[in-house]
Amino acid sequence: MDVRIPGAGVAKLCYARDLDLRVGYKVVVETEDGEFVGRVALTPRRREPYVTPYDILRVVTEEDEKEDSANRELGREIRVEAQKLARDHRVKDVSFIGCDVSLDGSYVEVKYESKSKPDLGAVRRGIECRYEARVLFKRFAFIDRSSDIGGCDDCGVPLCCATWSGARSMGPVNVRLAKQQGVTPNDKIMGCCGEVKCCMRYEHDAYKEFKERAPFKNSVVKLEGKEGKVVDYSMVKDSVLVEFGPKRSERELVPLGRLVPENPHIVPADPEDWAEPPEELGDGEPTPEDHEDGPGEGS
């Protein structure tokens, strides 16, 4: 299942084991940095892990709740202390926005924003000396804050980066991906974080596979004795828009399967589309049944 852990940004993949869990349940998760309290983001289901999952130790107990509440208060105190130390050591252009503490208090992760790469060594040593914990500073961009806070996109579905652990592991998302899918960059493809939506990257492989099978744009194809020029794609319908004349009415959306007989380099999505329709038998021509029935009357 996917569990949202404070400070981790995107939800993390975890083993549900034999626990009876539902979306919204609070659980204790063991990570490489210690134990943290997280919240179940997706319903448990059987699937192949694409990263090494964390282990869910137990459902949060009353004692865990008290410890977590105390750690949140401690995190606010550490954030204020980090800001003071940064001012004392004249570290400029840095803003501390949050702090996450492991359940036992041995690990502290301080999140900050900065346009540059400030030297926070003195600040880290000061916090470690005062709180006797291992301290790590993590730079947070706007996209990280968006996935950490969560919310819904204009499609009405919760943000992929906040609920699905695979959203950020697919690779970079940029305007180039939108252009390769034939989408003009506009506000509709921009997410709440100001970057191109993760779904553009999720769909990219399907568009790439389609273009490897389809003819190039502006190339000439043949269909039933006519020649036309490919002017656009329809990946969802596994078709191309072919222009057979100068008028707009002379454009036709043609499935790749119909283009195969006269354009051998094209590959349809469904192999059955390769089959050509059987030829119709003319009047008076013998049929296979005629040969099976043997000699007719008068023989």
C-alpha positions as a Markdown table, in Angstrom:
| # | Residue | x | y | z |
|---|---|---|---|---|
| 1 | Met | 0.0 | 0.0 | 0.0 |
| 2 | Asp | 1.0 | 3.7 | -0.3 |
| 3 | Val | 1.5 | 5.6 | 3.0 |
| 4 | Arg | 2.1 | 9.3 | 3.3 |
| 5 | Ile | 4.9 | 10.0 | 5.7 |
| 6 | Pro | 5.5 | 13.6 | 6.9 |
| 7 | Gly | 8.4 | 15.2 | 5.2 |
| 8 | Ala | 8.7 | 12.4 | 2.6 |
| 9 | Gly | 6.7 | 14.3 | -0.1 |
| 10 | Val | 5.2 | 11.6 | -2.3 |
| 11 | Ala | 3.5 | 8.6 | -0.6 |
| 12 | Lys | 5.8 | 5.7 | 0.1 |
| 13 | Leu | 5.2 | 2.0 | -0.8 |
| 14 | Cys | 4.9 | -0.1 | 2.3 |
| 15 | Tyr | 4.1 | -3.8 | 3.1 |
| 16 | Ala | 0.6 | -4.1 | 4.5 |
| 17 | Arg | 1.3 | -7.6 | 5.8 |
| 18 | Asp | -1.7 | -9.1 | 7.6 |
| 19 | Leu | -2.9 | -5.8 | 9.1 |
| 20 | Asp | -6.5 | -4.8 | 8.4 |
| 21 | Leu | -6.0 | -1.3 | 7.1 |
| 22 | Arg | -8.2 | 1.3 | 5.4 |
| 23 | Val | -7.5 | 4.7 | 3.8 |
| 24 | Gly | -6.9 | 7.3 | 6.5 |
| 25 | Tyr | -5.6 | 4.9 | 9.1 |
| 26 | Lys | -2.5 | 6.1 | 11.0 |
| 27 | Val | 0.4 | 3.6 | 11.1 |
| 28 | Val | 3.9 | 3.4 | 12.4 |
| 29 | Val | 6.4 | 2.9 | 9.5 |
| 30 | Glu | 10.0 | 1.8 | 9.8 |
| 31 | Thr | 12.3 | 3.7 | 7.4 |
| 32 | Glu | 16.1 | 4.0 | 7.0 |
| 33 | Asp | 16.0 | 7.1 | 9.2 |
| 34 | Gly | 13.9 | 5.6 | 12.0 |
| 35 | Glu | 10.2 | 5.1 | 12.8 |
| 36 | Phe | 7.6 | 7.6 | 11.7 |
| 37 | Val | 3.9 | 8.0 | 11.9 |
| 38 | Gly | 2.2 | 7.9 | 8.5 |
| 39 | Arg | -1.3 | 7.8 | 7.1 |
| 40 | Val | -2.6 | 5.2 | 4.6 |
| 41 | Ala | -3.2 | 6.9 | 1.2 |
| 42 | Leu | -4.3 | 4.0 | -1.0 |
| 43 | Thr | -6.3 | 0.8 | -0.2 |
| 44 | Pro | -4.0 | -2.3 | 0.1 |
| 45 | Arg | -3.8 | -4.5 | -3.0 |
| 46 | Arg | -1.5 | -7.2 | -4.4 |
| 47 | Arg | 1.1 | -5.8 | -6.9 |
| 48 | Glu | 4.7 | -6.1 | -7.8 |
| 49 | Pro | 6.9 | -3.6 | -5.9 |
| 50 | Tyr | 9.0 | -1.2 | -8.2 |
| 51 | Val | 11.0 | 0.1 | -5.2 |
| 52 | Thr | 12.0 | -1.5 | -1.9 |
| 53 | Pro | 8.9 | -1.1 | 0.3 |
| 54 | Tyr | 9.0 | 0.0 | 3.9 |
| 55 | Asp | 7.6 | -2.1 | 6.7 |
| 56 | Ile | 4.5 | -1.1 | 8.6 |
| 57 | Leu | 5.1 | -2.1 | 12.2 |
| 58 | Arg | 1.7 | -1.5 | 13.7 |
| 59 | Val | -1.4 | 0.7 | 13.8 |
| 60 | Val | -0.8 | 3.8 | 15.9 |
| 61 | Thr | -1.4 | 3.3 | 19.6 |
| 62 | Glu | -2.4 | 5.9 | 22.2 |
| 63 | Glu | 1.2 | 6.1 | 23.3 |
| 64 | Asp | 2.4 | 6.7 | 19.7 |
| 65 | Glu | -0.2 | 9.5 | 19.4 |
| 66 | Lys | 1.2 | 11.3 | 22.4 |
| 67 | Glu | 4.8 | 10.8 | 21.3 |
| 68 | Asp | 4.0 | 12.1 | 17.8 |
| 69 | Ser | 2.1 | 15.1 | 19.2 |
| 70 | Ala | 5.2 | 16.0 | 21.4 |
| 71 | Asn | 7.5 | 15.6 | 18.3 |
| 72 | Arg | 5.4 | 18.0 | 16.3 |
| 73 | Glu | 5.8 | 20.6 | 19.0 |
| 74 | Leu | 9.5 | 19.8 | 19.2 |
| 75 | Gly | 9.7 | 20.3 | 15.4 |
| 76 | Arg | 8.3 | 23.8 | 15.6 |
| 77 | Glu | 10.9 | 24.6 | 18.3 |
| 78 | Ile | 13.8 | 23.3 | 16.2 |
| 79 | Arg | 12.6 | 25.3 | 13.1 |
| 80 | Val | 12.6 | 28.5 | 15.2 |
| 81 | Glu | 16.1 | 27.6 | 16.6 |
| 82 | Ala | 17.4 | 27.0 | 13.0 |
| 83 | Gln | 16.2 | 30.4 | 11.9 |
| 84 | Lys | 18.0 | 32.1 | 14.9 |
| 85 | Leu | 21.2 | 30.2 | 14.2 |
| 86 | Ala | 21.1 | 31.1 | 10.5 |
| 87 | Arg | 20.7 | 34.8 | 11.5 |
| 88 | Asp | 23.6 | 34.5 | 14.0 |
| 89 | His | 25.9 | 32.9 | 11.4 |
| 90 | Arg | 24.8 | 35.4 | 8.8 |
| 91 | Val | 23.3 | 32.8 | 6.4 |
| 92 | Lys | 21.2 | 34.8 | 4.0 |
| 93 | Asp | 18.4 | 33.9 | 1.6 |
| 94 | Val | 17.2 | 30.9 | 3.5 |
| 95 | Ser | 13.7 | 30.2 | 5.0 |
| 96 | Phe | 13.0 | 27.2 | 7.2 |
| 97 | Ile | 9.5 | 25.9 | 6.5 |
| 98 | Gly | 9.1 | 22.8 | 8.6 |
| 99 | Cys | 10.7 | 20.1 | 10.7 |
| 100 | Asp | 10.0 | 16.4 | 11.0 |
| 101 | Val | 11.2 | 14.3 | 14.0 |
| 102 | Ser | 11.3 | 10.5 | 14.1 |
| 103 | Leu | 9.2 | 8.8 | 16.8 |
| 104 | Asp | 12.1 | 8.2 | 19.1 |
| 105 | Gly | 13.5 | 11.7 | 18.5 |
| 106 | Ser | 16.9 | 10.5 | 17.3 |
| 107 | Tyr | 16.5 | 11.9 | 13.7 |
| 108 | Val | 15.5 | 15.4 | 12.7 |
| 109 | Glu | 14.9 | 16.5 | 9.1 |
| 110 | Val | 14.7 | 20.3 | 8.6 |
| 111 | Lys | 13.1 | 21.6 | 5.4 |
| 112 | Tyr | 14.1 | 24.9 | 3.9 |
| 113 | Glu | 13.6 | 27.0 | 0.8 |
| 114 | Ser | 16.4 | 29.0 | -0.9 |
| 115 | Lys | 17.2 | 30.2 | -4.4 |
| 116 | Ser | 20.9 | 29.5 | -3.8 |
| 117 | Lys | 22.8 | 26.7 | -2.0 |
| 118 | Pro | 23.6 | 28.1 | 1.4 |
| 119 | Asp | 26.2 | 26.7 | 3.8 |
| 120 | Leu | 24.2 | 25.3 | 6.7 |
| 121 | Gly | 27.0 | 23.4 | 8.4 |
| 122 | Ala | 27.2 | 25.7 | 11.4 |
| 123 | Val | 23.4 | 25.6 | 11.8 |
| 124 | Arg | 23.3 | 21.8 | 11.7 |
| 125 | Arg | 26.1 | 21.5 | 14.3 |
| 126 | Gly | 24.3 | 23.9 | 16.6 |
| 127 | Ile | 21.0 | 21.9 | 16.4 |
| 128 | Glu | 22.8 | 18.6 | 16.8 |
| 129 | Cys | 24.6 | 19.9 | 19.9 |
| 130 | Arg | 21.5 | 21.2 | 21.6 |
| 131 | Tyr | 19.0 | 18.4 | 20.8 |
| 132 | Glu | 21.4 | 15.4 | 20.6 |
| 133 | Ala | 20.0 | 14.1 | 17.4 |
| 134 | Arg | 21.1 | 13.4 | 13.9 |
| 135 | Val | 20.1 | 16.4 | 11.7 |
| 136 | Leu | 19.6 | 16.5 | 8.0 |
| 137 | Phe | 18.7 | 19.6 | 6.0 |
| 138 | Lys | 16.4 | 19.0 | 2.9 |
| 139 | Arg | 15.8 | 21.6 | 0.3 |
| 140 | Phe | 12.1 | 21.9 | -0.7 |
| 141 | Ala | 11.0 | 23.1 | -4.0 |
| 142 | Phe | 7.4 | 24.2 | -4.7 |
| 143 | Ile | 6.6 | 20.8 | -6.3 |
| 144 | Asp | 7.8 | 19.1 | -3.1 |
| 145 | Arg | 5.5 | 21.3 | -1.0 |
| 146 | Ser | 2.6 | 20.6 | -3.3 |
| 147 | Ser | 3.0 | 16.8 | -2.9 |
| 148 | Asp | 3.5 | 17.1 | 0.9 |
| 149 | Ile | 0.4 | 19.2 | 1.4 |
| 150 | Gly | -1.9 | 17.3 | -1.0 |
| 151 | Gly | -5.2 | 18.4 | -2.5 |
| 152 | Cys | -7.2 | 17.9 | -5.7 |
| 153 | Asp | -6.4 | 18.9 | -9.3 |
| 154 | Asp | -8.9 | 20.3 | -11.8 |
| 155 | Cys | -9.7 | 16.8 | -12.9 |
| 156 | Gly | -11.4 | 16.2 | -9.5 |
| 157 | Val | -8.9 | 13.5 | -8.4 |
| 158 | Pro | -6.4 | 13.8 | -5.6 |
| 159 | Leu | -2.9 | 14.9 | -6.7 |
| 160 | Cys | -0.9 | 11.9 | -8.2 |
| 161 | Cys | 2.3 | 13.1 | -6.5 |
| 162 | Ala | 0.5 | 13.0 | -3.1 |
| 163 | Thr | -1.3 | 9.7 | -3.3 |
| 164 | Trp | 0.7 | 7.5 | -5.7 |
| 165 | Ser | 4.3 | 6.5 | -4.9 |
| 166 | Gly | 5.2 | 5.9 | -8.5 |
| 167 | Ala | 4.3 | 9.4 | -9.7 |
| 168 | Arg | 7.7 | 10.9 | -9.1 |
| 169 | Ser | 9.8 | 7.8 | -10.0 |
| 170 | Met | 8.8 | 7.8 | -13.7 |
| 171 | Gly | 11.3 | 10.5 | -14.7 |
| 172 | Pro | 11.3 | 14.3 | -15.4 |
| 173 | Val | 8.2 | 16.0 | -16.5 |
| 174 | Asn | 8.6 | 19.0 | -18.8 |
| 175 | Val | 7.1 | 20.9 | -21.7 |
| 176 | Arg | 8.9 | 18.8 | -24.2 |
| 177 | Leu | 6.8 | 15.8 | -23.3 |
| 178 | Ala | 3.7 | 17.8 | -24.0 |
| 179 | Lys | 5.0 | 18.9 | -27.4 |
| 180 | Gln | 5.8 | 15.2 | -28.3 |
| 181 | Gln | 2.1 | 14.4 | -27.6 |
| 182 | Gly | 0.9 | 17.1 | -29.8 |
| 183 | Val | -0.3 | 19.3 | -27.0 |
| 184 | Thr | 0.3 | 23.0 | -27.1 |
| 185 | Pro | 1.7 | 24.2 | -23.7 |
| 186 | Asn | -1.1 | 26.0 | -21.8 |
| 187 | Asp | -2.6 | 26.3 | -18.3 |
| 188 | Lys | -4.6 | 23.1 | -18.7 |
| 189 | Ile | -1.5 | 20.9 | -18.6 |
| 190 | Met | 0.1 | 22.8 | -15.7 |
| 191 | Gly | -0.4 | 21.3 | -12.2 |
| 192 | Cys | -0.9 | 23.0 | -8.9 |
| 193 | Cys | 2.9 | 23.0 | -8.4 |
| 194 | Gly | 3.5 | 25.1 | -11.5 |
| 195 | Glu | 5.1 | 22.2 | -13.4 |
| 196 | Val | 3.7 | 20.0 | -16.2 |
| 197 | Lys | 1.2 | 17.4 | -14.8 |
| 198 | Cys | 2.5 | 14.0 | -13.9 |
| 199 | Cys | -0.1 | 12.4 | -16.1 |
| 200 | Met | 1.7 | 13.7 | -19.2 |
| 201 | Arg | 4.7 | 11.6 | -18.2 |
| 202 | Tyr | 2.5 | 8.6 | -17.4 |
| 203 | Glu | 1.0 | 8.7 | -21.0 |
| 204 | His | 4.3 | 9.4 | -22.7 |
| 205 | Asp | 5.3 | 5.8 | -23.3 |
| 206 | Ala | 1.9 | 5.0 | -25.0 |
| 207 | Tyr | 2.4 | 8.0 | -27.4 |
| 208 | Lys | 6.0 | 6.9 | -28.1 |
| 209 | Glu | 4.9 | 3.4 | -28.9 |
| 210 | Phe | 2.1 | 4.6 | -31.2 |
| 211 | Lys | 4.4 | 6.9 | -33.2 |
| 212 | Glu | 6.8 | 4.0 | -33.8 |
| 213 | Arg | 4.0 | 2.1 | -35.5 |
| 214 | Ala | 2.3 | 5.0 | -37.3 |
| 215 | Pro | 3.5 | 6.9 | -40.4 |
| 216 | Phe | 5.2 | 10.2 | -40.0 |
| 217 | Lys | 3.3 | 13.4 | -40.3 |
| 218 | Asn | 3.3 | 14.9 | -43.8 |
| 219 | Ser | 4.2 | 11.5 | -45.2 |
| 220 | Val | 2.2 | 10.1 | -48.2 |
| 221 | Val | 0.1 | 7.0 | -47.6 |
| 222 | Lys | -2.1 | 4.9 | -50.0 |
| 223 | Leu | -5.7 | 3.8 | -49.3 |
| 224 | Glu | -7.9 | 2.0 | -51.7 |
| 225 | Gly | -6.0 | 3.4 | -54.8 |
| 226 | Lys | -6.0 | 7.0 | -53.4 |
| 227 | Glu | -3.0 | 8.8 | -52.1 |
| 228 | Gly | -3.2 | 11.2 | -49.1 |
| 229 | Lys | -1.0 | 13.1 | -46.7 |
| 230 | Val | -0.9 | 12.3 | -42.9 |
| 231 | Val | -1.7 | 15.6 | -41.1 |
| 232 | Asp | -2.5 | 14.5 | -37.5 |
| 233 | Tyr | -2.7 | 11.6 | -35.0 |
| 234 | Ser | -5.3 | 10.0 | -32.9 |
| 235 | Met | -3.5 | 7.7 | -30.5 |
| 236 | Val | -6.6 | 6.8 | -28.5 |
| 237 | Lys | -8.3 | 5.5 | -31.7 |
| 238 | Asp | -5.1 | 4.1 | -33.1 |
| 239 | Ser | -5.7 | 6.1 | -36.2 |
| 240 | Val | -4.2 | 8.9 | -38.3 |
| 241 | Leu | -6.0 | 11.9 | -40.0 |
| 242 | Val | -5.3 | 11.6 | -43.8 |
| 243 | Glu | -5.9 | 14.6 | -46.2 |
| 244 | Phe | -7.0 | 13.4 | -49.6 |
| 245 | Gly | -7.6 | 16.8 | -51.1 |
| 246 | Pro | -7.4 | 20.6 | -50.4 |
| 247 | Lys | -10.9 | 20.8 | -48.8 |
| 248 | Arg | -11.4 | 20.1 | -45.1 |
| 249 | Ser | -14.2 | 17.7 | -46.0 |
| 250 | Glu | -11.7 | 15.5 | -47.8 |
| 251 | Arg | -10.0 | 14.6 | -44.6 |
| 252 | Glu | -10.6 | 11.2 | -43.1 |
| 253 | Leu | -9.7 | 9.5 | -39.8 |
| 254 | Val | -8.2 | 6.2 | -40.9 |
| 255 | Pro | -7.4 | 3.3 | -38.5 |
| 256 | Leu | -3.8 | 1.9 | -39.0 |
| 257 | Gly | -5.3 | -1.5 | -39.8 |
| 258 | Arg | -6.9 | -0.2 | -43.0 |
| 259 | Leu | -3.6 | 1.2 | -44.2 |
| 260 | Val | -1.6 | -2.0 | -43.7 |
| 261 | Pro | -2.4 | -3.7 | -47.1 |
| 262 | Glu | -1.0 | -0.8 | -49.2 |
| 263 | Asn | 1.5 | 0.5 | -46.6 |
| 264 | Pro | 3.5 | -2.5 | -45.2 |
| 265 | His | 5.6 | -0.4 | -42.9 |
| 266 | Ile | 2.6 | 0.5 | -40.7 |
| 267 | Val | 1.8 | -1.7 | -37.7 |
| 268 | Pro | -1.7 | -1.7 | -36.1 |
| 269 | Ala | -2.2 | -2.1 | -32.3 |
| 270 | Asp | -4.4 | -5.2 | -32.8 |
| 271 | Pro | -2.8 | -8.0 | -34.9 |
| 272 | Glu | -6.3 | -9.0 | -36.0 |
| 273 | Asp | -6.5 | -5.8 | -37.9 |
| 274 | Trp | -3.9 | -7.2 | -40.3 |
| 275 | Ala | -6.4 | -9.7 | -41.8 |
| 276 | Glu | -7.8 | -8.6 | -45.1 |
| 277 | Pro | -11.6 | -9.1 | -45.7 |
| 278 | Pro | -12.5 | -12.2 | -47.8 |
| 279 | Glu | -13.1 | -11.6 | -51.4 |
| 280 | Glu | -16.8 | -11.7 | -52.4 |
| 281 | Leu | -17.5 | -14.5 | -54.9 |
| 282 | Gly | -19.2 | -13.4 | -58.1 |
| 283 | Asp | -22.4 | -14.8 | -59.7 |
| 284 | Gly | -21.9 | -18.2 | -61.4 |
| 285 | Glu | -18.5 | -18.8 | -59.7 |
| 286 | Pro | -18.2 | -22.2 | -58.0 |
| 287 | Thr | -18.2 | -22.2 | -54.2 |
| 288 | Pro | -16.3 | -24.5 | -51.9 |
| 289 | Glu | -19.6 | -26.2 | -51.1 |
| 290 | Asp | -20.2 | -27.0 | -54.8 |
| 291 | His | -17.0 | -29.1 | -54.8 |
| 292 | Glu | -17.9 | -30.9 | -51.6 |
| 293 | Asp | -21.4 | -32.0 | -52.8 |
| 294 | Gly | -20.0 | -34.1 | -55.6 |
| 295 | Pro | -21.6 | -34.6 | -59.1 |
| 296 | Gly | -24.9 | -33.0 | -59.6 |
| 297 | Glu | -28.1 | -34.3 | -61.2 |
| 298 | Gly | -27.9 | -35.9 | -64.7 |
| 299 | Ser | -24.4 | -37.2 | -64.2 |
